[in-house]
Amino acid sequence: MDSRFNQPPLLNRIAPWFAGFDGPLAFAVFMLACAGLLIMYSSGYDHGTRFEDHARNMLIAATIMFVVAQVPPQRLMALAVPLYVLGVTLLIAVAIFGITKKGARRWINIGVTIQPSEILKIAMPLMLAWWFQKREGQLRPLDFVVAGALLLVPVGLIMKQPDLGTSLLVLAAGLSIIFFAGVSWKLVVPPVLLGVVGIALIVVFEPSLCADGVRWPVLHDYQQQRICTLLDPTRDPLGKGFHIIQGMIAIGAGGVFGKGFMQGTQTHLEFIPERTTDFIFAAYSEEFGLLGNILLICAFIFLILRGLAIALDAPTLFSRLLAGAVTMIFFTYAFVNMGMVSGIVPVVGVPLPFISYGGTAMVTLGLALGILMSISNSKRLVQS
């Protein structure tokens, strides 16, 4: 008898590959991807091949997610130290002989041009989760100090490029792991209070702090200008404040129900700068309104809550910390992007997950989703 008749059906053979997929997480991502394709078609149909490229990037991210979902967390843990060392080494190489574009040295050519800081978005939480896993049950204050040093090295190198947006994402991922690992509230409260007091002082003394000729320590000039522009975008309405002003106009113009798909005047008359990348949320808000924003935010909240649920149910400390940090990456992406478009945080280069155009960020998101899927699958394997 022909052996082909003894083989199981194709569906039965490929089913185990999808058994590890977390249904609720996949549903949330699917809804966000649909929203991203809709608004990308509207805002980018006359902007070259943005829509086609965005769809292609989504397929690449989905493939990466599918592959990484099959990798057990134990193997991911083995990659933590090599990936971290590689990332930091490349950041040092960028600082020495990297490629400078638009005043920032963020890229390096190793046969292909890459941005090493993107590696740290995943390498950093992997490294810190590995660090705390190795010290489970015997954590000392010194272990948190070492974790802080491991975090500050790449963050400092990324800020020096300068790249405030990526450094913020890496910092948020690292701090979330340190927090989830059990750092004392006595160490958390003082810097939070100091930050609140600092923000209050900047707001109160904004006219004198943002006056011409005044320079703040630590921050680059452009970073200082972004904060001052946030506090008063009308200071330079046709220059540095233009992005924020046009973003808020577009959000307000959408009203409750929006102007309708492909009917956004601010978008299609090109008043919104970077309407397919950093400020795509303004284009979305104009066309889908408050109701569309609520649905989009609910999808992000569902994604974040599902990620935290996966973290709580993870079988090992490494998995719990990694899942929690990856989830906080999604939160930071969404909060910072929506906040900067709405005028509540300074403008930084942070895309809106699954919505904004950008191949590198989409690959990072696909990798992060694959990690969450892998951890969710490992929980089910342990329970069975």
ROKE-529496 format. One line per field, with one value per residue: residue number from 1; residue in three letters; x, y, z of N, C-alpha, C in turn. Coordinates in steps of 0.1 Angstrom, whole numbers, plus 2048, in hexadecimal, padded with zeros to 3 digits. Example, Ala and Ser with C-alpha at 12.3 -4.5 7.8 and 13.67 -1.06 7.14 Angstrom:
<nodes>
seq	1,2
type	ALA,SER
n.u	884,880
n.v	7C7,7EA
n.w	84E,847
ca.u	87B,889
ca.v	7D3,7F5
ca.w	84E,847
c.u	884,881
c.v	7DF,800
c.w	84E,84F
</nodes>
This chain:
<nodes>
seq	1,2,3,4,5,6,7,8,9,10,11,12,13,14,15,16,17,18,19,20,21,22,23,24,25,26,27,28,29,30,31,32,33,34,35,36,37,38,39,40,41,42,43,44,45,46,47,48,49,50,51,52,53,54,55,56,57,58,59,60,61,62,63,64,65,66,67,68,69,70,71,72,73,74,75,76,77,78,79,80,81,82,83,84,85,86,87,88,89,90,91,92,93,94,95,96,97,98,99,100,101,102,103,104,105,106,107,108,109,110,111,112,113,114,115,116,117,118,119,120,121,122,123,124,125,126,127,128,129,130,131,132,133,134,135,136,137,138,139,140,141,142,143,144,145,146,147,148,149,150,151,152,153,154,155,156,157,158,159,160,161,162,163,164,165,166,167,168,169,170,171,172,173,174,175,176,177,178,179,180,181,182,183,184,185,186,187,188,189,190,191,192,193,194,195,196,197,198,199,200,201,202,203,204,205,206,207,208,209,210,211,212,213,214,215,216,217,218,219,220,221,222,223,224,225,226,227,228,229,230,231,232,233,234,235,236,237,238,239,240,241,242,243,244,245,246,247,248,249,250,251,252,253,254,255,256,257,258,259,260,261,262,263,264,265,266,267,268,269,270,271,272,273,274,275,276,277,278,279,280,281,282,283,284,285,286,287,288,289,290,291,292,293,294,295,296,297,298,299,300,301,302,303,304,305,306,307,308,309,310,311,312,313,314,315,316,317,318,319,320,321,322,323,324,325,326,327,328,329,330,331,332,333,334,335,336,337,338,339,340,341,342,343,344,345,346,347,348,349,350,351,352,353,354,355,356,357,358,359,360,361,362,363,364,365,366,367,368,369,370,371,372,373,374,375,376,377,378,379,380,381,382,383,384
type	MET,ASP,SER,ARG,PHE,ASN,GLN,PRO,PRO,LEU,LEU,ASN,ARG,ILE,ALA,PRO,TRP,PHE,ALA,GLY,PHE,ASP,GLY,PRO,LEU,ALA,PHE,ALA,VAL,PHE,MET,LEU,ALA,CYS,ALA,GLY,LEU,LEU,ILE,MET,TYR,SER,SER,GLY,TYR,ASP,HIS,GLY,THR,ARG,PHE,GLU,ASP,HIS,ALA,ARG,ASN,MET,LEU,ILE,ALA,ALA,THR,ILE,MET,PHE,VAL,VAL,ALA,GLN,VAL,PRO,PRO,GLN,ARG,LEU,MET,ALA,LEU,ALA,VAL,PRO,LEU,TYR,VAL,LEU,GLY,VAL,THR,LEU,LEU,ILE,ALA,VAL,ALA,ILE,PHE,GLY,ILE,THR,LYS,LYS,GLY,ALA,ARG,ARG,TRP,ILE,ASN,ILE,GLY,VAL,THR,ILE,GLN,PRO,SER,GLU,ILE,LEU,LYS,ILE,ALA,MET,PRO,LEU,MET,LEU,ALA,TRP,TRP,PHE,GLN,LYS,ARG,GLU,GLY,GLN,LEU,ARG,PRO,LEU,ASP,PHE,VAL,VAL,ALA,GLY,ALA,LEU,LEU,LEU,VAL,PRO,VAL,GLY,LEU,ILE,MET,LYS,GLN,PRO,ASP,LEU,GLY,THR,SER,LEU,LEU,VAL,LEU,ALA,ALA,GLY,LEU,SER,ILE,ILE,PHE,PHE,ALA,GLY,VAL,SER,TRP,LYS,LEU,VAL,VAL,PRO,PRO,VAL,LEU,LEU,GLY,VAL,VAL,GLY,ILE,ALA,LEU,ILE,VAL,VAL,PHE,GLU,PRO,SER,LEU,CYS,ALA,ASP,GLY,VAL,ARG,TRP,PRO,VAL,LEU,HIS,ASP,TYR,GLN,GLN,GLN,ARG,ILE,CYS,THR,LEU,LEU,ASP,PRO,THR,ARG,ASP,PRO,LEU,GLY,LYS,GLY,PHE,HIS,ILE,ILE,GLN,GLY,MET,ILE,ALA,ILE,GLY,ALA,GLY,GLY,VAL,PHE,GLY,LYS,GLY,PHE,MET,GLN,GLY,THR,GLN,THR,HIS,LEU,GLU,PHE,ILE,PRO,GLU,ARG,THR,THR,ASP,PHE,ILE,PHE,ALA,ALA,TYR,SER,GLU,GLU,PHE,GLY,LEU,LEU,GLY,ASN,ILE,LEU,LEU,ILE,CYS,ALA,PHE,ILE,PHE,LEU,ILE,LEU,ARG,GLY,LEU,ALA,ILE,ALA,LEU,ASP,ALA,PRO,THR,LEU,PHE,SER,ARG,LEU,LEU,ALA,GLY,ALA,VAL,THR,MET,ILE,PHE,PHE,THR,TYR,ALA,PHE,VAL,ASN,MET,GLY,MET,VAL,SER,GLY,ILE,VAL,PRO,VAL,VAL,GLY,VAL,PRO,LEU,PRO,PHE,ILE,SER,TYR,GLY,GLY,THR,ALA,MET,VAL,THR,LEU,GLY,LEU,ALA,LEU,GLY,ILE,LEU,MET,SER,ILE,SER,ASN,SER,LYS,ARG,LEU,VAL,GLN,SER
n.u	809,805,819,811,7F6,7F5,7FD,7F5,7DA,7E1,7D9,7D9,7F4,800,7F3,7FE,812,804,7F9,805,7FD,7F0,7CF,7BE,7D2,7DB,7C3,7C0,7D7,7D1,7BA,7C6,7D9,7C7,7BC,7D3,7D9,7C3,7C4,7DD,7DA,7C9,7D8,7F0,7EC,7F3,80D,825,82F,825,80F,80F,829,826,813,823,838,829,823,83D,843,82F,838,850,846,838,84D,85E,84C,84D,863,870,86F,886,89A,89A,8A4,8BE,8C8,8CB,8E2,8F6,8E8,8E5,8FF,908,8F7,8FF,91A,917,90B,91F,931,922,924,93F,945,92D,911,906,8E8,8D3,8DD,8DF,8F0,8E9,8EA,8FB,911,913,917,8FC,8E7,8E0,8CC,8D8,8CD,8B3,8B5,8B9,8A0,895,8AA,8B1,89B,89D,8B7,8B6,8A1,8AD,8C2,8B5,8A8,8BD,8C3,8AE,89B,8B0,8B4,8C6,8CC,8E2,8E0,8CB,8D8,8EC,8DB,8D0,8E7,8ED,8D7,8DA,8F1,8ED,8D7,8E2,8F5,8E3,8D5,8EA,8EC,8DE,8C0,8A4,88A,88D,89F,88E,87B,88B,894,87B,874,888,886,86D,871,883,872,85D,86C,86E,878,87D,863,86D,882,876,862,870,87F,868,859,86C,86D,852,852,866,85A,844,851,85D,846,83B,850,853,854,86C,87F,87E,887,898,8BA,8BE,8CB,8C6,8D5,8E2,8CE,8CB,8CB,8B5,8A4,89D,88F,87A,86C,865,856,840,835,82C,821,81B,82F,840,830,831,847,859,843,830,829,81C,806,7F8,7F2,7E0,7CC,7C2,7B9,7A5,794,789,773,758,750,761,76E,76C,776,792,78C,798,7A1,7B7,7CA,7CC,7D0,7E9,7F1,7F8,816,82D,819,815,826,833,81E,806,7F1,7E3,7D8,7C7,7B6,7A8,799,78B,782,777,76A,777,791,78C,786,79E,7B0,7A5,7AB,7C7,7C9,7BE,7D1,7E7,7DE,7DA,7F4,800,7F1,7FB,815,811,809,81F,837,851,869,879,869,852,85C,866,84F,840,850,851,836,834,843,831,81E,82C,834,81A,80F,821,822,806,804,817,80C,7F5,7FD,806,81E,841,84B,858,86B,857,845,822,817,812,803,811,828,845,860,875,86B,854,85D,86A,853,846,858,857,83C,83D,84D,83B,827,836,83C,822,81A,82D,823,80A,815,822,80D,7FF
n.v	7F4,816,82D,847,847,840,856,870,888,8A9,8BF,8B4,8B0,8C9,8D6,8D3,8E7,8FF,8FC,908,922,93F,945,95C,970,970,978,993,99E,99A,9AB,9C4,9C4,9C4,9DE,9ED,9E7,9F2,A0F,A14,A10,A25,A3C,A38,A32,A43,A46,A3B,A19,A12,A05,9EB,9E3,9E4,9D0,9BA,9BC,9B5,99A,98F,994,983,96A,969,96A,951,93F,944,93E,922,91D,911,921,91C,919,933,940,938,948,960,96D,96C,97C,994,99D,99E,9B3,9C9,9CB,9D2,9EB,9F9,9F8,A08,A21,A26,A23,A27,A2D,A4C,A5D,A78,A86,A73,A57,A38,A21,A04,9F5,9D5,9C5,9C5,9E1,9E8,9EF,9ED,9F3,9EA,9CF,9CE,9D2,9B9,9AA,9B5,9B1,995,990,99B,98C,972,977,97B,963,951,957,951,94F,956,972,990,9B3,9BB,9AD,9BA,9D3,9CB,9C3,9DC,9E8,9D9,9E0,9FC,A00,9F9,A0B,A24,A24,A25,A3C,A4E,A4F,A63,A53,A56,A4A,A2D,A27,A2D,A18,A01,A06,A06,9EB,9DE,9E9,9E0,9C5,9C4,9CF,9BC,9A7,9AB,9C2,9D8,9EE,A04,A0C,A13,A27,A41,A4A,A4C,A60,A75,A78,A81,A99,AA7,AAA,ABA,AD1,AD9,ADF,AF4,B07,B0B,B22,B2F,B1A,B11,B26,B39,B30,B23,B06,AE4,ACC,AAB,AA4,AA3,ABF,ABD,AAC,ABA,ACF,AC1,ABB,AD4,ADD,ACB,AD5,AEE,AF0,B04,B16,B13,B10,B0A,AFC,AE9,AE3,ADB,AC0,AB6,AC8,AC4,AA9,AA9,AB9,AA8,A92,A9E,AA6,A8F,A89,A78,A61,A62,A6C,A5A,A3D,A44,A5E,A72,A93,AA2,A8E,A86,A9E,AA2,AAF,AA2,A99,A7E,A6A,A4F,A42,A4B,A5C,A50,A4A,A61,A64,A4D,A54,A6A,A5F,A4A,A53,A59,A42,A2E,A31,A29,A0D,A05,A0A,9F9,9E0,9E0,9E1,9C8,9B7,9BD,9B6,99A,993,998,985,96D,970,96D,953,945,92A,92C,942,951,950,95E,977,97F,97E,992,9A9,9AA,9AF,9C8,9D7,9D9,9E8,A00,A08,A0E,A21,A36,A3E,A45,A58,A6C,A75,A7F,A94,A92,A86,A8B,A8E,A72,A58,A40,A25,A1C,9FE,9E5,9F6,A0D,A14,A02,9ED,9E2,9E6,9D7,9BD,9BA,9BB,9A3,990,994,98D,972,968,96B,959,942,93F,93D,925,914,914,905,8ED,8E5,8E2,8CD
n.w	800,7F8,809,80D,813,82D,83C,852,84F,83F,84F,869,86C,86C,881,89C,89A,89E,8B6,8CC,8CB,8DA,8DE,8E6,8E7,8CC,8C0,8C9,8BD,8A2,89F,8A3,88E,878,87B,877,85C,850,856,84C,831,82B,833,826,80B,7F6,7F9,7EE,7F0,809,815,80A,812,82E,832,82A,83D,853,84D,84E,869,875,86C,87A,894,894,891,8A8,8BC,8BD,8CB,8E9,90A,919,906,8FC,912,912,8FE,909,915,900,8EC,8F9,8FD,8E3,8DA,8EA,8E2,8C7,8CB,8D6,8C0,8AE,8BB,8B6,89A,88C,875,86C,86B,865,87B,88F,89C,897,888,879,862,859,843,83D,845,866,884,8A2,8BB,8BB,8C0,8DB,8E6,8E9,8F2,90A,91E,91D,927,942,94D,94C,95E,977,979,97D,996,9A6,9C4,9D4,9D4,9D8,9E3,9D4,9BC,9AF,9AA,998,983,97D,973,95C,94D,94A,93B,91E,91A,91F,90A,8F4,8F8,8F3,8D8,8C7,8D4,8E0,8E0,8DC,8F1,906,903,907,921,92F,92C,93A,954,95B,95E,974,987,988,991,9AC,9B9,9D4,9E1,9ED,9DE,9C6,9CA,9D1,9B8,9A7,9B4,9B2,997,992,9A1,992,979,980,988,970,961,970,96F,954,941,946,946,92C,91E,904,900,918,925,92D,944,93C,928,904,8EC,8DA,8E8,8FE,8F1,8E7,8FF,908,8F2,8F5,90C,904,8E7,8D5,8D5,8C0,8A7,88C,889,89F,8AE,89D,897,8AE,8B1,898,89B,8B1,8A7,893,8A2,8B1,89B,893,8A3,8B3,8A4,88E,86E,85A,846,833,830,83E,841,84C,84A,82E,822,829,841,858,864,85E,85A,856,867,884,88B,885,894,897,87E,87D,892,888,873,87F,897,8B9,8C2,8B2,8BD,8D8,8D3,8C8,8DE,8F0,8E4,8E7,903,908,8FC,90D,926,921,91C,936,944,93A,943,95F,961,959,95A,965,975,964,94C,955,95C,943,932,93F,93A,91E,919,925,913,8FD,909,90F,8F5,8EA,8FC,8FC,8E1,8DB,8EF,8E7,8CF,8D8,8E7,902,909,902,8DF,8D1,8BF,8BD,8B2,8AB,8B6,89E,88E,885,86A,862,85F,870,88B,889,886,89F,8AF,8A6,8AF,8CA,8CF,8C7,8DC,8F2,8EA,8EA,906,910,904,911,92B,927,920,937,949,93D
ca.u	800,80C,81B,80A,7E9,7F7,800,7E9,7D7,7EA,7D5,7DD,802,804,7EC,807,819,7FC,7F3,80A,7F8,7E7,7C4,7BB,7DD,7DB,7B8,7C3,7E1,7CA,7B2,7CF,7DE,7BD,7BB,7DF,7D8,7B9,7C9,7E9,7D5,7C4,7E2,7FC,7EA,7F9,81A,82D,82A,824,805,815,834,821,80E,82F,83E,820,825,84A,841,827,841,85A,83E,835,85A,862,842,850,870,86D,875,893,8A4,89B,8AD,8CC,8CC,8CB,8F0,8FC,8E1,8E7,90D,908,8F0,907,925,913,908,92D,936,91B,929,94C,945,920,90C,8FF,8DD,8CB,8E3,8DF,8F8,8E1,8EB,908,910,91A,912,8EF,8E6,8D6,8CC,8DA,8C5,8A7,8B8,8B8,892,892,8B5,8B1,893,8A2,8C2,8B2,899,8B7,8C9,8AD,8A5,8C9,8C4,8A1,89B,8BB,8B7,8CB,8CC,8ED,8DB,8C3,8E1,8F2,8D1,8CF,8F3,8EB,8CD,8DF,8FC,8E7,8CE,8EB,8FA,8D9,8D2,8F5,8EC,8D4,8B4,89C,87F,892,8A4,883,875,894,894,86F,874,891,881,862,877,889,867,857,875,86C,87F,876,85C,875,88A,86D,85B,878,881,85B,856,875,868,846,856,86D,850,83C,85A,85E,83A,83A,85A,855,858,87B,887,87E,88B,8A4,8C7,8BE,8CE,8C5,8DF,8E0,8C6,8D0,8C3,8A9,89C,898,886,86D,864,860,84B,835,82E,826,824,818,83C,845,825,834,854,85A,836,826,825,812,7FA,7F0,7ED,7D5,7C1,7BD,7B2,798,78C,782,767,754,74F,76B,76A,769,782,798,785,79F,7A7,7C4,7D3,7CE,7D6,7F7,7F4,7FE,823,830,80C,815,82F,831,811,7FB,7E5,7DB,7D0,7BD,7AC,7A0,790,782,77C,778,766,782,79B,789,788,7AD,7B6,7A0,7B3,7D4,7C7,7BC,7DE,7F0,7D9,7DD,803,802,7EC,805,820,80D,807,82B,83C,85E,86C,87E,85D,849,862,867,842,83C,857,84C,829,836,847,825,817,834,832,80D,80C,82A,81E,7FA,806,81E,803,7EA,803,808,82C,849,84C,864,869,852,83A,817,818,80A,7FC,81B,830,853,864,87C,862,84A,865,86B,846,844,861,851,830,842,852,82F,821,83E,83A,814,81B,834,81A,801,81C,825,800,7FB
ca.v	800,823,833,854,845,83E,862,878,894,8B4,8C7,8AE,8B1,8D7,8DA,8D6,8F4,90A,8F9,911,930,943,94A,96A,979,970,980,9A1,9A3,99A,9B7,9CF,9C3,9C9,9EC,9F2,9E6,9FC,A1C,A15,A11,A32,A47,A36,A2E,A4C,A48,A30,A0B,A11,9FB,9DE,9E0,9E2,9C2,9B1,9BC,9AD,98C,98C,993,978,95F,969,966,943,937,945,937,914,91C,911,92C,918,91D,942,944,935,952,96D,973,96F,986,9A1,9A0,9A2,9C0,9D4,9CC,9D9,9F8,9FF,9FA,A13,A2D,A28,A25,A25,A35,A58,A62,A83,A8A,A68,A4B,A2D,A15,9FF,9ED,9C8,9BE,9CC,9EC,9E4,9F7,9E4,9F6,9E2,9C2,9CF,9D2,9AC,9A4,9BB,9A9,987,990,99D,980,968,97B,979,954,94B,95B,94F,94A,95C,97F,99A,9C0,9BD,9A8,9C5,9DC,9C6,9C4,9EA,9EB,9D2,9E8,A0A,A00,9FB,A17,A2F,A24,A28,A4B,A56,A4E,A61,A4C,A56,A41,A1F,A26,A2C,A0B,9F8,A09,A01,9DD,9DA,9ED,9D8,9B8,9C7,9D1,9AF,99E,9AD,9CD,9DE,9FB,A0F,A10,A17,A33,A4D,A4F,A50,A6D,A7E,A7B,A89,AA7,AAD,AAD,AC5,ADD,ADD,AE5,B01,B11,B09,B2D,B32,B0F,B0F,B33,B37,B30,B1A,AF8,ADA,AC2,A9D,AA2,AAA,ACB,AB9,AA6,AC6,AD6,AB8,ABC,AE2,ADD,AC4,ADE,AF9,AEE,B11,B1D,B12,B09,B05,AF4,ADE,AE0,AD8,AB2,AB5,AD0,ABE,A9D,AAC,ABE,A9C,A8A,AA6,AA7,A82,A89,A6B,A56,A63,A71,A4E,A37,A4B,A6B,A7C,A9E,AA4,A83,A86,AAB,AA1,AB7,A9A,A94,A70,A64,A40,A3D,A4F,A63,A49,A4A,A6D,A61,A44,A5B,A73,A57,A41,A5A,A55,A34,A26,A31,A20,A00,A02,A09,9EC,9D5,9E1,9DD,9B9,9B1,9BF,9AD,98C,991,997,978,963,971,968,944,93E,920,92F,950,956,952,968,984,982,981,99F,9B3,9AB,9B6,9D6,9DD,9DC,9F3,A0C,A0C,A14,A2C,A41,A43,A4C,A64,A77,A7A,A86,A9F,A90,A83,A91,A87,A69,A4F,A34,A22,A16,9F0,9DF,A00,A15,A0E,A00,9DF,9DE,9E5,9CC,9B1,9B9,9B7,995,988,995,984,964,965,96A,94D,937,93E,938,917,90C,912,8FB,8E0,8E1,8DE,8C1
ca.w	800,7F7,817,80D,818,83B,842,857,846,841,85A,875,86D,86F,88D,8A7,899,8A2,8C3,8D6,8C9,8E4,8D6,8E9,8E2,8BD,8BC,8CB,8B3,895,89E,8A1,880,86F,87D,871,84E,84B,856,843,823,829,834,81E,7FD,7ED,800,7E9,7F2,818,819,807,81B,83B,832,829,84A,85C,84A,854,878,878,86A,885,8A0,893,894,8B6,8C5,8BE,8D3,8F7,911,91D,8FB,8FC,91D,90E,8F5,910,917,8F2,8E5,900,8FA,8D5,8D8,8F0,8DA,8BB,8CF,8D7,8B3,8A9,8C1,8B1,88C,887,86A,871,863,86B,888,899,898,89C,87F,876,856,85A,837,83C,84F,871,88F,8AD,8C7,8BA,8C6,8E9,8EA,8ED,8F9,918,927,91E,930,950,951,94E,96A,983,979,983,9A5,9AC,9D1,9DC,9CF,9E1,9DD,9CA,9AF,9A8,9A6,98C,979,978,96B,950,946,947,930,911,91A,91D,8FC,8EA,8FA,8EE,8C9,8D1,8D0,8EC,8DF,8DE,8FF,90F,903,90E,930,935,92C,944,961,95E,963,981,990,989,998,9BA,9BF,9DF,9DE,9F2,9D3,9BB,9CD,9D0,9AA,9A2,9BA,9AD,989,993,9A5,987,96F,986,988,962,95D,977,96B,946,939,948,943,91E,917,8FB,906,924,922,938,944,938,91C,8F8,8E9,8D4,8F2,906,8E9,8E7,90B,908,8E8,8FB,916,8FD,8D8,8CE,8D6,8B3,8A1,87E,88A,8A8,8B4,892,898,8B9,8AE,88E,8A1,8BA,89E,88C,8AC,8B3,88F,891,8AB,8B9,89A,884,860,851,840,827,82F,846,839,851,845,820,81D,82E,84C,862,861,861,85C,855,871,892,88E,87E,89D,894,872,882,89B,87F,86B,886,8A2,8C7,8C3,8AD,8C7,8E3,8CF,8C7,8EB,8F6,8DE,8ED,911,908,8F9,918,931,91E,91F,944,949,936,94C,96C,960,954,963,96B,978,957,943,95B,95A,934,92D,944,934,910,91A,928,907,8F5,910,90D,8E7,8E7,904,8F8,8D4,8DC,8F7,8E0,8C5,8DF,8EE,910,90B,8F7,8D2,8CF,8B4,8C1,8A9,8B2,8B2,893,887,87E,85F,867,85F,87C,896,887,889,8AD,8B5,8A3,8B8,8D8,8CF,8C7,8EA,8FA,8E5,8EF,914,912,901,91B,936,924,920,945,94E,937
c.u	809,80D,814,7FC,7E9,7FA,7F4,7E6,7E0,7E6,7D9,7EC,807,7FD,7F5,80F,811,7F6,7F8,805,7EE,7DB,7C0,7C5,7DD,7CF,7BA,7CD,7DA,7C1,7BB,7D5,7D4,7BC,7C7,7DE,7CE,7BE,7D5,7E5,7D0,7CF,7EE,7F9,7F0,808,823,827,828,81A,80A,820,830,81B,819,836,836,822,833,849,83A,82F,84B,852,83C,842,85E,858,845,85C,86C,874,883,89E,8A5,8A4,8BB,8D1,8CF,8D8,8F6,8F6,8E4,8F6,90E,902,8F9,914,922,910,915,933,92F,921,937,94C,938,91C,903,8F4,8D5,8D0,8E3,8E7,8F2,8E3,8F9,906,919,917,905,8EF,8DC,8D7,8CC,8D2,8B8,8A9,8B6,8AA,88E,89D,8B5,8A8,897,8AD,8BE,8A9,8A2,8BE,8C1,8A9,8B1,8CA,8B7,8A2,8A6,8BF,8BB,8CB,8D6,8E8,8D3,8CD,8E8,8E8,8CF,8DB,8F2,8E1,8D3,8E9,8F6,8DE,8D7,8F1,8F0,8D6,8DD,8F4,8E7,8C7,8AB,891,883,897,899,87C,87E,894,887,86E,87D,88C,875,866,87C,87D,860,85F,874,874,876,86F,864,87E,883,867,864,87A,873,857,85F,871,85C,849,85D,864,848,845,85C,852,838,843,85D,85A,867,884,889,882,897,8B1,8C9,8C1,8CD,8D0,8DA,8D9,8CD,8C6,8B5,89F,896,88D,879,865,85E,854,83F,82D,827,829,822,825,842,83B,828,842,853,84C,82C,821,819,805,7F2,7EA,7E0,7C9,7BA,7B4,7A4,78F,784,775,765,755,759,765,767,776,786,792,78C,7A6,7B5,7CE,7D6,7D2,7E4,7FB,7FB,80B,825,822,80B,81F,82C,824,805,7EF,7DD,7D2,7C4,7B2,7A3,796,787,77D,77E,774,771,78E,799,78A,797,7B4,7B2,7A8,7C1,7D3,7C6,7C9,7E7,7EB,7DB,7EC,806,7FC,7F5,811,81D,80C,814,831,849,860,870,872,854,84F,863,85A,83D,843,853,83F,82A,83C,83B,81F,81F,833,825,80B,814,825,811,7FB,80D,815,7F9,7F0,805,816,834,849,859,860,864,846,82E,816,80D,802,806,823,83E,856,86B,874,859,851,867,85E,843,84C,85B,844,833,846,846,828,829,83C,82C,813,822,82B,810,808,81F,818,7FB,804
c.v	80C,82A,841,853,843,84B,869,883,8A0,8BD,8C2,8AF,8BF,8DD,8DD,8E2,900,907,902,91F,933,94A,958,974,97B,979,98F,9A6,9A4,9A7,9C3,9D0,9C8,9D8,9F3,9F2,9F0,A0A,A1E,A17,A1F,A3D,A45,A32,A36,A4F,A3D,A23,A08,A05,9ED,9DA,9DD,9D4,9B8,9B0,9B4,99E,987,98A,987,96B,95E,964,957,93A,938,93F,928,912,91C,91C,929,91B,92C,947,942,940,960,974,976,97B,994,9A6,9A5,9B0,9CB,9D6,9D4,9E8,A00,A02,A06,A20,A30,A2C,A22,A2F,A40,A5C,A6C,A86,A7F,A5D,A3F,A20,A11,9F6,9E1,9BF,9C3,9D6,9E8,9EF,9EF,9E6,9EE,9D4,9C2,9CF,9C4,9A6,9A9,9B3,99A,986,991,991,974,96B,978,96A,94D,94D,959,949,94F,96A,988,9A8,9C2,9B7,9B2,9D0,9D8,9C6,9D2,9EE,9E5,9DA,9F6,A0A,A02,A07,A23,A30,A29,A37,A53,A57,A5C,A5B,A4B,A4C,A32,A1E,A25,A1E,A00,9FA,A04,9F2,9D8,9DD,9E4,9CA,9BA,9C8,9C3,9A5,9A0,9B8,9D4,9EC,A06,A14,A16,A25,A40,A52,A53,A5E,A78,A82,A84,A98,AAE,AB2,ABA,AD2,AE2,AE4,AF3,B0B,B10,B16,B30,B27,B0D,B1C,B30,B39,B28,B0C,AEF,AD0,AB4,A9C,AA9,AB6,AC7,AB3,AB0,ACD,ACE,ABA,ACA,AE3,AD6,ACE,AEA,AF8,AFB,B1A,B1E,B0A,B03,AFD,AE8,ADA,ADC,ACA,AB1,ABC,AC9,AB0,A9F,AB1,AB2,A94,A91,AA6,A9A,A81,A7C,A60,A57,A68,A66,A4A,A3F,A59,A76,A87,AA2,A9A,A85,A93,AAD,AAB,AAF,A95,A85,A68,A55,A3A,A41,A55,A5D,A49,A56,A6B,A57,A4B,A64,A6B,A4E,A47,A54,A46,A2B,A26,A28,A11,9FC,A01,9FD,9E0,9D5,9DC,9CE,9B2,9B2,9B6,99E,989,98F,989,96C,963,96B,959,93D,935,923,93E,957,959,95D,976,989,986,98F,9AA,9B5,9B2,9C4,9DE,9E1,9E8,A00,A11,A14,A21,A38,A47,A4B,A59,A6F,A7D,A83,A92,A9E,A8B,A89,A88,A7F,A5F,A41,A30,A1C,A07,9EB,9E9,A09,A0D,A0D,9F2,9DA,9DC,9DA,9BF,9AF,9B5,9A8,98C,988,98D,976,95F,963,95C,941,934,939,929,90E,90A,906,8ED,8DB,8DC,8D1,8B5
c.w	800,805,818,814,828,843,847,84E,849,84D,867,877,871,87C,899,8A7,89E,8B0,8CE,8D5,8D4,8DD,8DA,8E5,8D3,8B9,8BE,8C0,8A5,894,89C,893,876,86F,876,862,849,84B,84E,835,821,829,82B,810,7F3,7F1,7FC,7EC,801,81C,816,80F,829,83C,832,836,854,85A,850,863,87C,876,876,892,8A0,896,8A2,8C0,8C7,8C7,8E2,8FF,916,912,8FA,907,91A,904,8FC,910,909,8EB,8EB,8FD,8EC,8D3,8DE,8E7,8CD,8BF,8D0,8CA,8AC,8AE,8BB,8A2,885,87C,870,867,86B,879,892,893,89E,894,87D,86A,858,84E,833,847,859,87B,89C,8B9,8C7,8C0,8D5,8EE,8EF,8F5,908,922,928,928,93F,955,954,95B,976,984,980,992,9AC,9BA,9DA,9D7,9DA,9DB,9D2,9BC,9A7,9A3,999,980,974,970,95D,947,941,93C,922,910,918,90F,8F2,8EC,8F4,8DF,8C3,8CC,8DC,8EC,8E2,8EC,909,90F,90A,91D,936,936,938,952,965,963,971,98B,992,991,9A7,9C0,9C9,9DB,9E3,9E8,9C7,9BE,9CB,9C1,9A4,9A7,9B4,99F,989,997,999,97C,973,985,979,95D,963,971,95C,93E,93A,944,934,916,90E,903,912,91F,92E,938,940,92A,910,8F5,8E3,8DE,8FB,8FE,8E8,8F3,90C,8FE,8ED,904,90F,8EE,8D0,8CE,8C8,8AA,893,87E,893,8AD,8A9,893,8A2,8B6,8A3,892,8A9,8B1,897,896,8AF,8A8,88D,899,8B1,8B0,88F,877,856,84A,833,826,838,83F,83F,84C,837,81A,823,838,857,85E,865,863,85B,85F,87F,895,887,887,89B,888,875,889,892,878,873,893,8B0,8C9,8BE,8B7,8D3,8DF,8CE,8D4,8F2,8F1,8E5,8FC,911,906,906,924,92E,920,92D,94A,945,93F,95A,96C,95C,95E,96A,96D,96B,94E,948,959,94B,92F,932,93D,926,910,91C,91C,8FE,8FC,90E,8FF,8E5,8EF,8FF,8EB,8D5,8E5,8F0,8D5,8CC,8E7,8FC,913,900,8EA,8D2,8C4,8B9,8B9,8B1,8AD,8A8,88B,87F,874,865,867,86B,888,895,88A,898,8B4,8B2,8AC,8C6,8D9,8CF,8D5,8F3,8F7,8EB,8FE,917,90F,90B,927,934,924,92E,94B,949,93B
</nodes>
